[in-house]
């Protein structure tokens, strides 16, 4: 499709150009009267004559490329609505310093991000949001079907972004707020943490009751092992030892209140299996609008015109160069 198809009428200029070239070619050669041409019957036209014709053809190609480029060939915008099976999900990820423990390789934090990215890439038709929390919570991505943007957000998040601590209730509340804008009947939160609620303004049980009132299921994941853990700072300069304990009772309570499920992942393999199980979440029918953006396709024609001009000049000033 062309944005300015009327400009294609400029191709009519080929008619006078070709006519002029033929007239010029027939009348430009000198002539001499002879009694017979039999002596010249075996002589053929020089290859340079064909090169001269080629130069004219390249000029026509250059003109044609510019005409097409001016007409603005485009791939038009298109919007299509389709009915798919999907759900609204928010990932709530603990980014406290204890997530740097190495009982999951390479760290709890990196293992969690890795399985989260794979989970997002598999949920093709779902709307997914992303929330992080430690001593406070932060919503990084609203509900979106843009999987690339979401995966980039997960990859880019780091520990230390927020005050340290574990505010499970606040993280859950932020996730609930994100889901209120969703249109799917099935709404879920996947909350991953490795500690006990020790910060924030909202109690986890209170946030769970709010989620239940809004019809949101919460799937909680306790990641890592209890006890003494080694934590290496992101730059590898120092290692600290600390005690960690997952409040499984609170996480189970959140899941029970919201009709969700609690999972325990003590290594990377189990964490992957947990997300595989959650991948079988119930789905509902959604209307998804798929939008295709307009793309301009004039550049190849401009390049073709430039190449034709350059080639024509090379031939004219090398093989067909005239010496005065």
C-alpha positions in Angstrom: 0.0 0.0 0.0 1.1 3.6 -0.7 0.3 6.7 1.3 0.4 8.8 -1.8 -0.6 6.5 -4.7 -1.4 9.4 -7.0 2.3 10.1 -7.3 2.7 6.8 -9.2 1.3 8.7 -12.2 4.7 10.2 -12.5 5.7 7.0 -14.2 4.0 8.5 -17.3 7.2 10.6 -17.7 8.8 7.4 -19.0 6.9 7.8 -22.3 8.5 11.1 -23.4 11.9 10.1 -21.9 12.0 6.8 -23.9 10.7 8.6 -27.0 13.3 11.3 -26.7 16.1 8.7 -26.2 15.1 6.7 -29.3 14.8 9.9 -31.4 18.2 11.1 -30.1 19.9 7.8 -30.8 18.6 7.5 -34.4 19.7 11.1 -35.2 23.0 11.4 -33.4 25.1 9.1 -35.6 27.0 10.6 -38.6 26.2 9.2 -42.0 28.1 8.7 -45.3 26.7 7.6 -48.6 28.3 4.5 -50.1 27.4 2.3 -53.1 27.2 -0.9 -51.1 27.5 -2.0 -47.4 28.5 -5.6 -48.2 32.0 -4.9 -46.9 30.6 -4.0 -43.5 28.2 -6.9 -43.2 30.3 -8.9 -40.7 30.8 -5.9 -38.3 28.6 -6.0 -35.2 27.8 -3.2 -32.8 30.4 -2.5 -30.2 29.7 -3.6 -26.6 30.0 0.0 -25.7 26.8 0.7 -27.5 25.0 -1.7 -25.2 26.6 0.0 -22.2 25.2 3.3 -23.4 21.8 1.7 -23.5 22.4 0.3 -20.0 23.2 3.8 -18.7 19.9 5.1 -19.9 18.1 2.1 -18.3 19.9 2.8 -15.0 18.7 6.4 -15.2 15.1 5.1 -15.6 15.6 2.9 -12.6 16.8 5.8 -10.5 13.8 7.9 -11.5 11.5 5.0 -10.8 13.0 4.4 -7.4 12.5 8.0 -6.4 8.9 8.0 -7.6 8.1 4.9 -5.6 9.8 6.4 -2.5 7.8 9.6 -2.8 4.6 7.6 -3.0 5.5 6.3 0.5 5.1 2.5 0.4 3.9 1.3 3.8 2.8 -1.6 5.9 -0.4 -0.2 7.3 -1.6 -0.4 10.9 -3.9 -3.2 11.6 -5.9 -4.1 14.7 -7.4 -7.5 15.3 -9.5 -8.6 18.3 -9.4 -12.3 19.1 -10.8 -14.4 22.0 -8.1 -16.3 23.9 -7.8 -18.1 27.2 -5.9 -16.0 29.7 -5.8 -14.6 33.1 -4.5 -11.6 35.1 -1.4 -12.3 37.1 1.0 -10.2 39.2 4.4 -11.4 40.2 5.5 -10.1 43.7 9.2 -10.7 44.2 11.2 -10.3 47.4 14.3 -8.3 46.8 15.7 -8.2 50.3 19.4 -8.8 50.9 18.8 -12.4 52.2 17.8 -13.2 48.6 21.5 -13.1 47.7 22.1 -16.4 49.6 23.7 -19.1 47.5 21.8 -22.1 48.7 20.1 -21.8 45.3 22.5 -21.4 42.4 23.8 -18.9 41.7 21.7 -17.1 44.3 18.1 -17.2 45.4 17.5 -13.9 43.7 19.0 -14.9 40.3 17.3 -18.3 40.4 13.9 -16.6 41.1 14.4 -14.1 38.3 15.4 -16.9 35.9 12.2 -19.0 36.5 10.1 -15.8 36.5 11.3 -14.9 33.1 10.6 -18.3 31.7 7.2 -18.3 33.3 6.3 -15.0 31.7 7.5 -16.1 28.3 5.2 -19.1 28.4 2.1 -17.2 29.4 1.5 -15.8 25.9 -2.1 -14.5 26.3 -2.0 -13.4 29.9 -1.8 -9.9 31.3 1.0 -9.9 33.8 2.3 -7.2 36.2 5.4 -7.0 38.4 5.8 -5.9 42.0 8.9 -6.0 44.2 9.2 -5.6 47.9 11.7 -5.7 50.8 11.3 -3.2 53.6 8.7 -1.5 51.4 7.0 -2.3 48.1 7.3 -0.9 44.6 5.2 -1.6 41.5 7.5 -1.8 38.5 5.1 -2.9 35.8 1.3 -2.6 35.4 -0.7 -5.4 33.8 0.6 -5.8 30.3 0.8 -8.3 27.5 4.1 -6.9 26.4 6.3 -9.9 27.4 9.5 -8.3 26.2 9.1 -5.2 28.4 8.1 -7.4 31.3 11.1 -9.7 30.9 13.4 -6.7 30.7 11.9 -5.3 33.9 12.5 -8.6 35.7 16.1 -8.9 34.4 16.9 -5.3 35.4 15.7 -5.4 39.0 18.4 -5.6 41.7 18.5 -6.0 45.4 19.1 -2.9 47.4 16.6 -0.9 45.4 14.4 -0.5 48.5 15.0 -0.3 52.2 16.0 -3.7 53.5 13.5 -5.9 55.4 10.6 -8.1 54.4 7.2 -6.4 54.0 5.1 -9.2 52.8 1.8 -7.4 53.5 2.9 -4.3 51.6 4.1 -6.3 48.6 0.8 -8.2 48.6 -1.2 -4.9 48.8 0.7 -3.4 45.8 0.0 -6.5 43.8 -3.7 -6.3 44.7 -3.8 -2.7 43.6 -2.3 -3.6 40.2 -5.0 -6.3 39.7 -7.9 -4.0 40.3 -7.6 -2.7 36.7 -7.6 -6.2 35.2 -10.7 -7.3 33.2 -10.1 -11.1 33.5 -12.4 -13.1 35.8 -9.4 -15.1 37.0 -7.0 -13.0 39.0 -3.9 -14.4 40.7 -0.8 -13.2 42.6 2.4 -15.2 42.8 4.3 -14.0 45.8 7.9 -15.3 46.3 9.8 -14.6 49.5 12.5 -16.2 51.7 11.8 -14.6 55.1 9.4 -13.5 57.8 7.2 -10.4 57.6 9.2 -7.8 59.7 8.4 -4.5 58.0 5.7 -2.5 56.3 2.3 -1.0 57.2 0.0 -3.9 56.2 -0.2 -7.2 57.9 -0.1 -10.2 55.5 -3.4 -11.6 56.8 -5.1 -8.3 56.3 -3.8 -8.1 52.7 -4.9 -11.7 52.2 -8.5 -10.9 53.3 -8.6 -7.9 50.9 -7.5 -10.2 48.1 -10.2 -12.7 49.0 -12.9 -10.0 48.9 -11.7 -9.0 45.4 -11.7 -12.6 44.2 -7.9 -12.8 43.9 -6.1 -16.1 44.5 -2.6 -15.8 46.1 0.0 -18.5 45.4 2.9 -18.1 47.9 6.4 -19.6 47.4 8.8 -20.0 50.3 12.3 -20.1 48.7 15.5 -21.3 50.3 16.5 -23.2 53.4 16.1 -22.2 57.0 19.1 -21.6 59.2 22.5 -19.9 58.7 23.2 -18.7 55.2 26.1 -17.0 53.5 25.5 -13.8 51.6 28.0 -12.3 49.2 27.5 -8.7 48.1 26.8 -8.3 44.4 30.4 -7.2 43.7 32.0 -10.2 45.5 34.0 -8.1 47.9 32.5 -9.3 51.2 30.6 -12.2 52.7 28.3 -12.1 55.7 26.5 -14.7 57.7 22.9 -14.3 58.9 20.0 -16.4 60.2 17.0 -16.8 57.9 13.7 -18.5 58.5 10.7 -18.6 56.2 7.4 -17.9 57.9 5.6 -20.9 56.4 2.7 -20.5 58.7 2.0 -17.0 57.4 2.5 -18.0 53.8 0.2 -21.0 54.1 -2.4 -18.8 55.8 -2.3 -16.3 52.9 -2.8 -19.1 50.4 -5.6 -20.7 52.4 -7.5 -17.4 52.9 -7.5 -16.7 49.2 -8.1 -20.3 48.0 -4.6 -20.4 46.6 -1.7 -22.7 47.3 1.6 -22.6 49.2 4.8 -24.1 47.7 8.2 -24.7 49.2 11.3 -24.5 47.0 14.6 -25.4 48.7 16.6 -25.7 45.4 16.5 -24.4 41.9 14.9 -27.6 40.5 12.1 -27.4 43.0 11.6 -23.7 42.2 11.2 -24.5 38.5 8.7 -27.3 39.3 6.7 -24.9 41.4 6.4 -22.4 38.5 5.5 -25.3 36.1 2.7 -26.2 38.4 1.5 -22.6 38.7 1.6 -22.5 34.9 -1.5 -24.7 35.0 -3.6 -21.9 36.6 -7.2 -21.7 35.6 -7.8 -19.4 32.7 -10.8 -17.4 31.5 -11.8 -16.1 28.1 -10.3 -12.7 27.2 -10.7 -10.4 24.2 -7.2 -9.4 23.2 -6.6 -6.5 20.8 -3.5 -7.1 18.7 -2.2 -3.9 17.1 0.3 -3.8 14.2 2.2 -0.6 13.8 2.7 1.2 10.4 6.1 0.7 8.9 7.7 2.9 6.2 9.2 0.9 3.4 10.6 3.7 1.2 14.2 3.3 2.1 15.0 0.2 -0.1 13.7 2.2 -3.1 15.9 5.2 -2.2 18.9 2.9 -1.9 18.0 1.3 -5.3 17.9 4.7 -6.9 21.3 5.7 -5.4 22.9 2.5 -6.5 21.6 3.0 -10.0 23.0 6.5 -10.2 26.4 5.4 -8.8 26.6 2.5 -11.2 25.6 4.7 -14.2 28.3 7.2 -13.3 30.9 4.5 -12.9 30.2 3.1 -16.3 30.1 6.6 -17.9 33.4 7.8 -16.4 35.3 4.6 -16.8 34.3 2.2 -19.6 32.6 5.0 -21.6 34.9 7.8 -20.8 35.6 10.1 -23.7 38.9 11.7 -24.3 38.6 15.2 -25.9 
